[in-house]
Amino acid sequence: MTLRGARVVLRPTVPSDVPSLAAIRATPEVYARWRGGADLVAAVREDLAEPGAEQLTIECEGAVIGFIQWSSEADPDYRHASIDIYLDPAVHGRGLGTDAVRTLARHLIDDHGHHRIVIDPAADNAAAIRCYGKVGFRPVGVMRSYERGADGTWHDGLLMDLLAGELTP
């Protein structure tokens, strides 16, 4: 399924997207958050094979500019969806990440019936936190020592969530 935002298109990722996504993953800004080892082509292919996740390539004006994926909790008593995203730093600051997250969130609410969506940026990733806030996500709390960084030390994450009625237009 292809989703159209105000400026971005989210479409199923295909094998020919892998080199472009690997190049984006190789940028210092994205690599610092997503890492992936020495073989980023293999890392992207591994992401695409992740069971239970739906992966989409983000395009703007016909160019691949990033990757967004979602998964959901199947237990009906805890049902919710989660989103992960990375965007080419060359297009940061243009509202395209906000458009992509909002487009996917709307799809998860309207087409999949999710009432709650979570996202978990690094606690020090101020740009991502601002982006998600524009969509309507709110901080829930800091997850201390949540993920190991490339330097081997543990770093905090910020859990944010969005309830269906809080999605911004």
HELIX and SHEET records of a PDB file:
HELIX    1   1 PRO A   15  ASP A   17  5                                   3    
HELIX    2   2 VAL A   18  ALA A   26  1                                   9    
HELIX    3   3 PRO A   28  TRP A   34  1                                   7    
HELIX    4   4 LEU A   40  LEU A   48  1                                   9    
HELIX    5   5 PRO A   89  VAL A   91  5                                   3    
HELIX    6   6 LEU A   96  ASP A  110  1                                  15    
HELIX    7   7 ALA A  126  VAL A  135  1                                  10    
HELIX    8   8 ALA A  164  GLU A  166  5                                   3    
SHEET    1   A 8 LEU A   3  ARG A   4  0                                        
SHEET    2   A 8 VAL A   9  PRO A  12 -1                                        
SHEET    3   A 8 ALA A  53  CYS A  60 -1                                        
SHEET    4   A 8 ALA A  63  GLU A  73 -1                                        
SHEET    5   A 8 HIS A  80  LEU A  87 -1                                        
SHEET    6   A 8 ARG A 116  ILE A 119  1                                        
SHEET    7   A 8 TRP A 154  LEU A 163 -1                                        
SHEET    8   A 8 ARG A 138  ARG A 148 -1                                        
END                                                                             
